[in-house]
Amino acid sequence: MSSSASFEPMPATAAATIAKYHIITPDIAGLLELEISQAEHRVNLINFWQIAPGSRVLEIGCGQGTTTAVLAEAVGPTGHVDAVDPGPPEYGSPWTLAQAQEHLSAGVVGDRISWNFADPIDYLAENADKSWDYVVFAHCIWYFDSPATLTKMLGALRGRAKTLLIAEYALKATKTNALPHVLASVARATLEAHNKKSMANIRCLSSPGAISDATKENGWVLDEETIVVPEEGLLDGHWETSTVKSPKFLDEIEKKVEDVKVKALLRSARDGVIGVLDTFDLKKSWTMDVWVAKFH
């Protein structure tokens, strides 16, 4: 279980190539530029983690393959990515997980990826003979239904991978324009804590400190960590803030929350997001800082 080549940083120009591995249709304006920004961010992650060609990677929470495609490019033709996601194949928009993954499989890096619609714990149990150079959690931990889910996964992964790699939002904003994203994330997570059947992007808000505590509890040791400050083109902060700003958020509060104090809290949290956008005259929130770490 070892990579076959030394690491060389991926050039920034690789993002434009990788973006075209995904479904790009002319009916969605700016789609290629969006994919390039997503790929650029993930190239930065891979360069910090130093994933070398020939590596075997397990990716937890692969979704539509946004990170998977960059990982597949990084490991090259002699490496492989086992991508696992517990979401149903029909989940996702504008394309489902199944559609996005099938498109990647038919492309240049398709033979470097194995997709698995499965609970990661079940997947590990059913593939007890497999091990990896790296296990990657890239912007997926907030999707988990509880902190216990991460703790259980980290325990199950001990002895199965040499290195643990994590990237998740840092709950801080170096750039003032990203402050609404921080506030919106807390508002969304508070709402979803009262919705047991939630399929939202944020179900369990875990800070870098909380994630680090979970790694220590399961025997993982921190090697390196850094903060990546996203560029304006990474639209995750805008998307999340927009959902909280929308009237639908108020409807969800009424339908999902019974406690009148919590309802008032959530309405005020939404007002706080809108207030910060107005204060800084922002039409779009930027994306908050990202915490990136490497463990053994």
N, C-alpha and C positions, 0 to 999 in steps of 0.2 A: 504494500500500500504506500507507494511513493510516486511523486511526480518525476517525469523523465527529462525535464529541462529546467534550466535556471530561469528566474523571472526577469522579464523585460517589460517596462511600463507600456501599456496600450496607448497609442497616440490619440489625441483628441479627435482626429479625423476619423477614427474608427466608428464613432457614434453615428455618423451619417450613413455609413455602410450598414451597420447593425439595424438602424431604424427601418431600413427598407426590407428587412426580413419579416416585418410585421404586415398585417393587412393595411394597405393604403388605398383609399378610394377617393376619387375626385369630388364626390358629393359632400364630403366633410371638409370644410375649409380649414387650412392650417394643420391638417393631421400629420403630415410628414415632419413639420417643424416641431410639433408636440412630441412625436416619437424621438426625434433627435435630442431634445432637451432631456427626456427621460433616460435615454441611453448615455448621454454625457454625464449625468449624475451618477449612473451606475458604473461607468468607466472609472470615475474618481474613486468609487468604493473598491473596485477590483485592484486599482493601483495601490491603494493603502494596504489592502489585505495581501497583496503580492501572490495571487493565484497563478501558478506557473503552468505552461503547456504540459499536457500529459497527466494532469491531476484528475482524480476521481472526486466528484463533488455531490453531496446530498443537499438539495435545496428544499427547505420547509416553507410551505405557503407560497407556492410558485404562481398561483393565479393564472393570468393570461400569458405569462411568460416574459414579462418586461425585463426582469432580472435574468431569467433563464437564458435568453438570447445572448446577453453580454457574457454570462458565465461560459456558454458554449463556445463563443468566440475566443475567450481567454484560454480554455483548456485545449483548444485545437483538435485536429483530427485524431490524435492519440489519447485524448482524455475523454471523460464522459460525465454527464450530469443526470442524476436521478432526481426528478422534480416531483414533489408530492404536495397535494392540496386536498383538504377534506371537503371543499365546496362541491356542490352538484355540477355536473357537466353543463347544465343549462343556465347556470348563474353567470351574470355579467352583462355589460352593455358598453358600446354598441354591438359588441360581439360576445358570445358566450365563451366560457372557458374552453369548451370543446372546439369551437370554431377557431379560436385564436391559436390553440395548441396544434390543431391539425394543420393549420397554415404554416406554422414554424416547422413542423415535422416534414412537410413537403419541400422545404427550402434547403439552402446551403448547409445549415448546421443541424438539420433534422436528425441525421444518424448519430449525433452526439448526445441526444436527449432521450430519456425514457420517462414518459408521463405516467403518473399514478394518481387516480382519484381515490384517495384513501385517508383515513385518520393516520397521522404520522406514528402514533404509538402502535397502532395495529400493523402498519407497514413494517416497522422495525421488528416486531415480534414474528411476522410472517417471513421476514428475510434475515433471520438470525445469523446466517453465514456471511452477510455482506458487511463491509467496512469501507471507510472513505478517508481521503486525505483531509477534506474540509466538510463541515456542515455549515450551511448558510441560512441565517434568518434575516432577510432583507425587507424591511417595512411590512412585516406580517404579524408582529407580536400584538399590536393593538387590535387585531382581528380576533384574538383568542377570547373565549367566553369567560375566562376567569384567570387570576394569577396562578392558580393551581395547575392549569394546563401547561404553562411554560415550565414550571418546576418539574412536573412529571416528565416532560420531553427531555429536559436537560439531564435528568437522572438516567433516562433510558438510553441516552446517547453516549454516556461515559463508556470508554473502551471501544466505541464503534467508530470514532473519528479522531484523528490526531489534533485537529484545530477547529475551534468554534469561532465563527465570524458573525457579528451582529451589526445591523444598521437600523436605527429607529429614531423617530423624532425626539429632539432633546428637551422639549418644553421650555425653550428659551429662544430669543430672537436677537441675533447680533444686529440685524437690519431692522430699523423701526417699522418698515413697511410690512414686516412679517408678524408683528404683534397680534393682529386680528386672528391669525391662524392659531396661535397659542390659546387665545380666549375661546375661539370657536371649538377647538378640540376638547377643552374642558366642559363646555356646554353640551356638546354632543355626547360625550362619555357619561355625563350625569344623567341625561335623558335615557340613554340605552341601558343604564344600570337598573332602570325601572321597566325594561322591556325584555323579558326573558327569552323571547323568540326573535330577538334582533338579528338582522343580517347586515347591519350597517358597517361602515368602514372602521368605526371606532367602537369597540365593545368593552375593552379592558384597557384603560389608560395606565401604562406603566412607564415610569420615569427611568432614566439611565441608572439612577441609584437603586431603584427597585429591581431592575433587571440584573444589575451587578450582584445584589444580595442573593438573588436566585441562583446565579452561576456559582457563587461561593458555597452555597448550601449543598450543591451537587458536585463539588470537587473540581470545578474549573478555575484556572488561575489566569488573571489578566496579564497579557504581555504588552499590549499597546492600546491606546485609545486616542481619538481625535474628534474635533468638531468640524463638520463640513457645512459651509454656509452656501445654500443653494442660490443659483442665479435666478433672475426674473422669469426666465422661460419655463422653469419647473412649476407647473400650475396646481399642484396638489393643495397648496394653501388656499388658492382662489376657489377651488372646487368645494373644499370643506367649509369655508366661510360662507359661500353662497347657499349651501344647504341650511345653515343656521339662520341666515338672513331671511330666507324665504317664508312666506305665510304657512307653508306646509309644516314647518317646524312648530309653529303655534298649534296647528291641528294635532300634531303628534303629542304635544304636551297634554292636550285635553283628553286624548284617547288612551294614552299609556300611563299617565301619572294620576294617582288618587289623592295623595297628600297635598293639601292646599298650599302649605309652606313650600314644598318642593316645586309646585307649579309656579309660585311667585318667584322663587329663586331662578328657575329656568327662563322665565320671561325677562327677568332682569339681566341674566347672563347674555341673552340675545341682544338686549338693548345695549349692553356693554360692548359687544362686538360691533354693532352698528355705530356706536358712539366713537370708537377708536377709528373706524374707517372715515367717519365724518371729520374728526379732529385733524387727521393727516391728509384729508382730501384724496382718499384712495378709492379708485373704481375697482381695483383688484388687490386682494391681499397677496403678498409674496408668501413663499413657503418658509416655515421656521427652520432653525438649525437642525442638523442631523448628527446624532452621536454614532460614531463608528468605532468598533472595538474588535480585538483579537485575543482569544484565550487558548490555553492548552490544558 
